[in-house]
Amino acid sequence: MEALLNFDQILTLILFCLWLLAFIFKPELRKEMFVLSIFSIFILPVTFILNPPLVGQTYQVVAELNFTSLVFIIATTGLAGVVFHLFTGKNYHNLPKIKAGVKKEAGLASQFWIIQIFLTLLCLTWGTTLLIFFFHISVAGGFLLSTTILTAYIFSHRQDLLLDAVWSGVLMAIIVFIISVIASVFVEADSTIIYTPRLHSFFGVPSTLLVWSLAVGLGLGPIYEYVRRLELS
């Protein structure tokens, strides 16, 4: 008997339910989750429509993104931004007062935080795209490299956010791994969400899913705190 839902649909459904629960029961996180998820709908799919080249072939563009892929993006990006907050139970606080010389500049920048997040995601997306083209790496691998560069940049300005970034990546990878194992009980763990050939697996879970989850947590985990000049304590 054929299953009603495939692996990607089960994985995405559970992730979206987690996103919805966090959105409903954590009102202080709604703004961050909403902004990250909505912007990611329009920006991050660019990285998904690129297939890694096969030997002797050029890049091919996938003509369409299905609904499951978009919901997957909404859920993972929204959760990645708040997963460290959810697991630690810490609350947002403004950074300690800064010197008068830079206070005005920092205050002005924080007023345009939505634009900053949009531009950051835009740079992240096109950085990933360029890495895929020039270095012939997978979509997940290119995204991981891009988010690592972004995290290094954030760390150079805010050393306190390194723990947030690293744990967000690790926790997202663990969450997706557990859900994938659960989904694989019912159907074969064969994911095509990020349009990457399944070359390797980890305990039956496609490695590209784990790499993507690690990357999205690493890159998006500290973005909100960085642009809003907030800290968790």
N, C-alpha and C positions, 0 to 999 in steps of 0.2 A: 504494500500500500504506500502510495507516494505521500510524503510529508506535506502538510499544509504550508509550512514556512521553511525556507532554506536556511543555511547557516548564517549568512549575512543578515537576514531579516530577524532571526532570533537574537543575534548579538546586538543589533541596532535597537530592537524593541526593549531589551533589558536595560541597555545604556540610557535610552530615552526615559524610561521609567525612573531610573536613578536621578537623571537630570530634573525631571518633573518633581520628584520628592524633595530634592534640595531646593528647588525654586519655590515650592509651596511652604515648606517648613523653616526655611532660612531667609526671611524677608530682607535681612541686611546684605544678602549676597545677590539679590535679584538684579540689581543694576549692572553689576559686573558680568553675571552670566548672560544677561540679555544682550549687552553690547558685544561681547566676544562672540556669541553664537550668531547674531545677526550679521555682523561684519564678515564672519567666516563663510557665510553662505555665498557671498558675492566674490570673495577674494580667494579663499583656499581651494575651491574647485579647479582653479587654473593648474595647480600641481597634479591634479588627478587625471587630467585629460592627456597627459603625456605618457606614452609608453616607452620604456627603456628600449634602445635599439638592439635588434638581433645582429649577429655577425653578418656584415655585408649588406645590411639594410639601413634605411633612414628612419627617423622618428615618424610615427604615425599618430594622428590625432583621433581620439575616440569621439564619435559624433555626438553622443549625448550622455548626460549624467542622470542616473535614475533617482527616484525618490528616496530609496534606501540610502544611497550615498550621501545625499544632502542631510537627511536626518542623522546619519552617523556623524557627519561633520558638526552639526549643531550640538549633539550630545557630548562628543569628546572634547570639543573646544570649550564649551560651557563648563563642563566638569573639571577640566584641566586647570582652569583659572581659580577654582575654589577648593580643590580636593585637599590641599594642605590645610586650609582653614577648617574644613569639615573634620578631618582626622585629629587635629590637635586641639580643636575647640577654642583656639585663640581668637581675640577680637581685634578689629582695626583701631589704630590710634594714629593721630598725626605725629609726624616726626618732631623731635625737639626743636625749639626755636633756632633759627639759623641766623647768621650774621646779617646785619642790616644791608650790607652792600649787595648781597645776592638774594635778599628776601623778596624784593619786588620782582626780580626776574623769575624766581621759582614760583611765586604766586601767579604771575601771568601765564606761565607754562601750564600750571595745574588747572587753570580755567578752561583750557582747550584740550582736556585730557581725552575726549572722544576722538578728536581729530588726530591726536598723537597715537592712539591705539589703532585707528584706521591706517595711518601711514606706516606704523610698525608692521602690521599684518601685510600691508602691500609690499613693503621691502622684503619681508620674510618669504612671501610667495614668489616674487620675481627672483630673489636670491636662490631659492630652491630650483626654479625653472632653469636658471643659468647653469647651476651646478650639474643638473641632469644632462643638459645639452653638451657642456664642455668636458665633463669627466665621465660620461656614460655610466652613471650610477643609477640605482633604482630610485623611485619616487620617495620611498620611505627613507632610504639612505641619504638622499639629497636634503630632505626635510630635517633629518637629525643633524646633519652638518650645519644647516642654516640656523637651527635653534641653538646649537652649541655656540656659534659665533654670536648670536643675540645674547645668550646668557653671559658670555664673556664680557660683552659690552656693558650689560647691566651691572655685572659684578665689579667692573672697574669704577663705577660710580656709587654702587650700593653693595658693599660687602655683606651686609646683613641679609640680603635676599638670596644668597647662594644656597642656603639650606632649604629655603622655600622652593627654589627651582629644581634642585636635585630630588627632593622628596616628592614633589609633584610628579616628576617624570617616573620615578620608581613606583609610586602608588597607582598611577594611571596604567602602567604596564601590568601590575599585579591584578588590578580590577579587570582589565580586558582579558588577561590570561584566565582568571577564574570563570568569567562569563563564557569565554570560548570553550573551556573544558565542559561546562554545563551544557552549552549548545551542542557540542560534539557528541554528547550522549544520545541525542535524538537524531542528528543528521551528520553527514560527513563534514569535517572541518575544512571546507574548501572555499576560501574567501576571494572575492573579486572586487571588493569595495574600492581598493586603491589601485586597481588595474596593474598589479605587479605579479609576474609569474611566481608560483609557489615553488621556490627552489629549496627551501629548508623549512624545518618545523622544529618546535620545541615542545616535547611531550604531546605531539599531535596538533599543536596550535601553529598556524602559519607565522613564521618569524617576522614577516613584513608587518603584520598587525602589531606585534610587540614592539618593533622598532618605531613604528608610527606613534603608538601610545606613549612610549618613552619620550619621543621628540616633542609631541604636543604638550605634554606636562612640563618638560624642561623649558620650553620656550614661552608658553602662555601662563605658566604658574605665577611668575613674579611681575607680569606686565602691569596689572592694575595697580598694585602697590607702588610700582616704580613711577608711573606717570601721575598718580594721585598724591605722591609723597606720603604714603602710609606705611605703617609697620604693624606686624602682628605680635601681640603680647598678651 
